[in-house]
Amino acid sequence: MKLFKLQTLKSLWTLKPPNRTFHEHPRLLASDVYSQYESVRRGEQEIPEYFNFASDVLDKWSEIEKAGMRPSNPALWWINGQGEEVKWSFEELGFLSRKAANVLTQVCGLQKGQRIVVILPRIPEWWLVYVACMRAGVVIIPGISQLSAKDILYRLQASKAACIITDDTVAPAVDSVASECHFLKRKLIVSKGFREGWLNFTDLYKNQSPDHSCIKTRIQDSMSIFFTSGTTGSPKMTEHSQGSLGFRPLLSERYWLDSTPSDVVWSTADTGWILTSIASLFDPWVFGSCIFIHRLLQTESATILNTLCRFPIGTLVGVPTLFRMLVQSDLSNYKFMNLKYCMSGGEPLNPEVMEQWKSKTGLHIHEVYGQTETGIICSVFKGMKIKPRSMGKAAPLFDVQIIDKNANILPPGQQGEIAVRVKPIRPLGFFSEYVDNPKKTAESERGDFYVTGDRGIMDEDGYFQFIGRDDDIIISSGYRIGPFEVESALIEHPAVAEAAAVSSPDPLRGEVVKAFVVLSPTFSCSDLESLASDLQEHVKKTTAAYKYPRKVEFVQELPKTVTGKIKRNELRNKEWGRV
């Protein structure tokens, strides 16, 4: 993996915004973690060969904290809405994560480069395990709690993970497939009780020694793997390095998040998404901010709004569904004393929602754009003019362009594919590769660019507007759903001969999955409404529940190309009234 050289960083330095101070707190001037990398950002020094986020960032903040040079703000602040609360300083986070790292290495025998699947809800242990993995050099593979047994089996087999950690809710699904996962050696459970065949992580880490030497990792060493949603086939493993996630924000001058050690940042994204890793771990902690977490058993407007009123949350990050839901409430009953910065990502946000939120709260919603492969590559930064339907400008470290099918850069105003330059030097912040899939890695590039698969337009001012996806990914409430998985589940039902899944408009979720189903000629049914419900339940049981088709239409045949491929675009255009 090629990294930025001196001249590359110097050229990117021209992308920085107008001059601003790095430190709102004067006592941090000499010791801020961020300031020690200023020479690298300015292109005066090359990116270091070795880097580990736990030792080079988190432990440094612990030292600053102990020296009394950081505001009295927790590093992690967790509540469950039922009276329970956890607050960890950076020092406490370091202490506990070293104990957790000893569980991974000494109890489970995990070594540098081995992989662990982590399927945990929004509980402190998720953050604890993530940091412990960094310390031990273990590659973490986050997964959402809604994964089915079939999904878990695929991820364990594809990743060859040596260990999995989850809770009581997901453990039965893991047990049902574990015998088919020959690389899986250890199962850890976060639980107050005992489960046969599992090691209790909660008990183990509390009893471990806090003495642990953080392993030395190169900046290009693998740190995390995220599974994509699987557009035309099975989900792909997207690998990120120590540099792409941990070091990247040190070079980005706080651009999109723009937090300080005094800030409290709350991201409501699911722990299995890369947005949580970025918005609720790496980027806030680079700047010594407090990460706020609510367990959120259910995402309800009243819970979100009351939390924003009760706690000193200054920054809120959520998917558009969150804001669409919140503006339907009577916001005049709520007073956000500390909230100053709202961000939305994962899918485009309706301009009407942005206008309603602004009129009811006085706050703008800043849109960000990115992918599992890239992290955030465009955003509306603080202080930028907000344009309706725009997702902002290219982030530092990224040369984002609109290109045609021949990788030619298109002029402003012309629609094309959103792409990021990756040659001659791959930008820091990018994924390393699709693991064990060099063909897909190569196919993601066209000429000198990585092609996102999304279509857009750039205006004369450098603002990007999202038009639509070139592929058939469905984004519902921020969840990226590949039609292949839905269709595969439907076809397993004896009533289904063929099926196609496409996006369909929805006022709350933005879009939902709609299934067009051709019935098997050997199957007869007089109650199609009941059959539709049966198919929905079947998909929920076969794959992750959030992927089920909320709309089902029975048709005689599906539109196809001459080679037999289903024309999903025709079905999608019909749903969105484009025909």
Secondary structure, DSSP 8 states (H G I E B T S, - for coil): -----HHHHHHHGGG--S---S-SSGGGTTT-TGGGGHHHHTTSS---SB--HIIIIIHHHHHHHHTT-S-S--SEEEE-SSS-EEEE-HHHHHHHHHHHHHIIIIIS---TT-EEEE---SSHHHHHHHHHHHHHT-EEEE--TT--HHHHHHHHHHHT-SEEEEETTTHHHHHHHGGG-TT--EEEEE-SS--TT-EEHHHHHHTS-S-------BTTSEEEEEE---SSSS--EEEEEIIIIIIGGGGTTTTTT---TT-EEEE---TTSHHHHIIIIIHHHHTT-EEEEE--SS--HHHHHHHHHHS---EEEE-HHHHHHHTTS-GGG---SS--EEEE-SS---HHHHHHHHHHHS--EEEEEEETTTEEEEE--TTS---TTB--EE-TT--EEEE-TTS-B--TT--EEEEEE-SSS--TTS--EETT-HHHHHHTEETTEEEEEEEEEE-TTS-EEEEEESS--EEETTEEE-HHHHHHHHHTSTTEEEEEEEEEEETTTEEEEEEEEEE-TT---S-HHHHHHHHHHHHHHHS-GGGS-SEEEE-S---B-TTS-B-HHHHHHHHTT--
